[in-house]
């Protein structure tokens, strides 16, 4: 395979160029010591430049323009109280005394962070400055086959393309290390860009801008899809890594489509905790209905988020409602088989017709996500 993606890419480091001057950079008001060291460490993890001053009096030139202000507890008492502003975080090296809460009120802080920051508030606040999250929350849909060869990977690719055609930006995420690589579905197996073995995440966060720079983009010209595929060798993603990627997509307002294996394992289960919708593709066959029931047991998902998409034709006249009733979850729709799609995948020219059966099924999934 003739790809030149450099191995071992650290996603956070591919990113977000540095911010020049004082504008756009968080302001840190802290003396040298543990609190400042921790702030610097968290900022480095998300590639965030800082403006540092030693006390509140020196903060005046930056106070109103900084997107975020982090104040060390040691400098919170000041001879002069700063004007009120939003997004002030007070950082404490340990459990704060009762008097510190009164100082927090005087400073108008929105949050008090106690180190070590187990909940990641400090890291999240700094990462949000770098990433500038979208005002529109993204959505995550997981697609899984009710039996082998059900067509789940093809549907996942079609949903990603349809989301892009509707004016959004989509990310297709391959979570099946034994599936051969979903980049093959889109004919992108020779395209440069990182695959799962190349992705590393620092501090449990990854910026969507990093992924945009690193991932291959494939699919038809009117529906380009950012693609994170498993490779032909190596393992699949670690659970914490795939969750970081999904949450990056959600923060950036993307439609994230995950192709799951039938036995989800730790990685798939992490996807299921984030997914807004789970679509199980079930051929209209008795054996497929039995297999899909077993798959649903493995997923262990609340049935309220799961829908069945039935794929025809049926060799024995099973209808879509029969299949949905057999597996015990609501029916999403019916999609007939289309030989042209299978041929297009084999030829590396995946381009589902907008009004074709597969394109219609993909839009049905997006409507269920309430974004279509």
N, C-alpha and C positions, 0 to 999 in steps of 0.2 A: 504494500500500500504506500503510495507516494504522497504522504502528508508531511508538512514541515512544521507542524505545531510544536513549539518548544516544550519539552516535558517539565513537570514540576511548576507550572505557573501558579503563583499565589494571586488569587483573584483580587484581593484588596490592593495589591501593588500595581495592578494593570491600569489604574483608575484615573480618577478624579484629580486632575492636576492641582497644583498648589494655588492658593489664593493670594494675590499680590496685595501689598500695602496692608492697612488696618481694616479695610472694608471687607465684609463677608467672613471675617475670622472671629471665632469665639474669643472673648476677653477673659483672662484668668487673673484674678487678684489674689496673690498668694506669696508668702515668703518661702525661701528655700527650705525644703524638708519633705517629709513623707507625703503630705497631701499633694504638693506640687509634682513630686515624682510620679505619683499614681495618675494624676491628670495627664501628664506627659505620656505615660505608658499607654493609657486608653486612647489618647489622640493619635499616637503612632499606629495603633492597631487599625484605625479607620482612615489613615492618611490625612489627618486634619491639622492644618497649621493653626497656631495660636498666637495671640497677642498677650504678653505677660507684663504685668506691673506689680510692684511690691505692696502697694496699699491703695486704699480707696481714693485718697486725694490725687494720686497719679492716674486714676482711671478716668478722670473727667473727659479727656479728648476722645475717648472710645466708648463711653458709657451708653450713649443713645444709639449709636450705629451698629454696635456688635450684635450679631444674631442671637448670641447666648452669652451670659455672664456667669462664670464659676467663681465663687468666693470662698477662700479658705477660712475656716472657723477662727483662726488666730488673728485675722485682720478684720473680722466682722465688727468688733467694737472700734469705732472711729470717732475722731473729733468732729467730723462733719458728715451728716447723713446724706447719701446720694439721692437725687430725684427718683421718684418711683418709675419703674419700667417693667415690662414683662420679661419672662424667660431668665430669671435669676435663680441660680441653684447654689445652695450653701453646702459645702463639702466638709465633712467632719472626719477626723482621724479615728474616732471611736464613738461610743455612745455619747450623744451630746448632753450636757447638763441642762437642767430646767431653764436656766437663764438664757441658753442659746436659742430656745424657741422664741423668747421675747425679742431677741436680736433679729431673728428671722422675720418676724412680723414687721419690725422697723424697716428692714431692708426690702420688704415686699417680695420675698422669695416664693417661688412656686413649688419648690421641692427641697427637702433636706436629705442629702445622701450621706450615709454612714459607711465608711470603708471597713472591711472590704465590701465592695458593692455587689452583693450577691444577686440582686435583681437586675443588674445591668443598666440601671438608670443613667449612670454617667456615660457609659459607652453608647447607649442609644441616643442620648441627647447630642453627643458629639457627631455620631454618624448621621443623624438627621440634618445637621448643618451642612455636611458634605453632600449628602444625597438629595436634599430638598425634596421630601416625599410629595407625591402627587396628591392633590385634593380629592381625587377619585380613588377609592379603594379598589385594588385589583381583585380578581376572582381566581380560584383554583378549582379545576375539575380533574378528577381522576377517572381514567378509563381502564377497564379490566375485562378480559374475555371470560365468558362463562365456561368455555372449554377451549382447548388448544385449537388454533386456527380459526377462531371466531371472527377475526377482523378488527380487534381492539386497536392495534397499532395504526391501522389505516384510518379508522375513525378518529383517533387522537390527532393524527396529522391533518385530517380534513377540518376538524374543529379549529385547529390553530390557523390554518389558511383562511377559513371563513371569518374568524375574528379579525384578522389583518385586512381582509377585503371590506369589512364593515367600518374601517377607519381606525381600528385600535392597533395596539402592538401586542404581539403574542410571543410566548416562549413555550417551546415543546421540550418536555423533560422526559428522558428515557430512564425508567427505574427498574428495568429488567436486564440484568447483566447476562442472562442466557438467551436473550432475544435476537442476538446478532447485530444489534445497533440500529436504532431507529433512523439514523442518517441514511441507511440504505433505502428506506421507504421514500425519502425525498431526493434520492439520487445524489447525495452530498458526501458519500464516503471518501472521496478524494479531495474534498475541500479543506483548505487550511482552517485552523481554529481549534480551540481546546475541546477535549472530551473529558468525561468524568475522571479518568486517572490523572489528568493534569490539574484538577481543581483543588486548591487548598483554601481554607477559610480561617481567618485570624479572629479570635475573640467572639466567635459565634455570629459574626455579621459579615455580609458581603454587599458591596454597593452594586446596584443595577448598572450603573455606568461602567463598572469594571467588566461585568458580563457582556455588556453591549460591545465593548472593544475586543473581547476575547472570543466570543462565540461565533461560529459560522452562521451565515444567514442563507437559507435555502427556500425552495418552493417557487411557485409561479411569480412572475413579475408583479402581478396585481395583488399578491398575497404573500409577501415575504415573511418568513418565520425564523426567529432566533432559535437555535437548536443546541441542546445539551444532551449528547448521546453517550451511551456506553460504547466501549471499544470492542474490537474483536478479541482482545486479550485483556487481562487484568480484571480486577473485581469491580463491582458497582460502587455507588457512592456510599459514604458513611451516613447514618441517619441524621446526625447533626449538620452535616454539610448540605444534604438535600433540603432540610428544613430552612437553613439559612438562605438558600437560593429561592425557595418558594416565598419566603417572607420578603425578600428583596423585590420580587416581582409584584407582590401585593402592595408594598409601599410605593412602588413606581406606577401603580395603576394598570398593570399588565393583566392580560388573560394568560394564565399559566395552565398548560394542559399536560398531565402526567400519564404516561403509559406504564401501568402497573403489571407485575407478574400475578398469576393466579394465587400463588402462595406469597403474601406480601412481605413476610419477614420483618425485621426491625425497621428497615428503610421504608417499606411500604406502609407500615403502621404509622410512622411519623408523617407521611404524606396524608394519610387518612385523618389525622388529627387537625390538619390545616384545611383540607378540602371543603369547599362549599357544596359540591355535588359529586356523587360517585355514579358513573354509568357502567352497567354491566351489559356487555354485548352477548346475546344468547341466540344461536341458531335455532330455528323452529323445528327442533328434533327432540324426541323423548329423552334420549341419552344426554343431550346438551342441557335439558332442564334439570336432570338429576345432578349433573356435574356442576351446574351453576348454583344449585342449592348448597353444595359442599363448599364452593368458593365463597358464598355469602357467609357461611359459618366461619371460614378462615378470616374473612375481613373483620367480622365482629363489629360492624358499623351500626350506629343507630339507623333503623330502616327509613327514617324520615328524610335522610339525605341521599338515599339510593334509588335509582330508577333503572328500569330494564329497557334496552333497545333490542328489538327482535329482528334477526336477520333471516330473510327468506331466500329461496322458497322452502316450503315444508314438504318433505317427501310423503307425508301421510295426512296432510290437510290440517295440521295444527295452526290455529289462529294466534294472533299477537296476544289477545287477552287470555287465551288458554295458557300460553307460555308464562305471562306475568303472574297469573293466578297460581301456576305450579310452583314458581320460585318464591312467591309471597311478597313481592314488592311492586310498587306502582309502575304502570306502563308509560314509557316515554314516547315510543313510536315504533314504526316498522320500516326497515330498509331492505329492499330487494337486492339480490346479488347483481353485480354489474361486471361482466367480463372485461370491459374496457379499463376499469380501474386496476384489475389484477395485471393486465398487460402493461399499463402505464408504470406500475411499480416495478415490474421486472425490467423495463427499459430505462428506468431512472428518469421518467418524465411525468411525475405526479402532478396533476393539475385538475382537481375535481371540478366538474361543470357546476356552475352556480345553480342551475335548475335541474341537475341530475339528482338521482336518488341519494347519493352520498352527500352532495352539497346541501340538499334539503334536510337530511338527518343531522348534519353538523349545525345548521341554523336552529334546528329544534333544540339541540343541546344548549346553544347559546341563549335561546329564549328562556329555557329553564333556569339558567344562571341569572336571568333578569338583566342581561346586557345586550341582547340581540335586538 
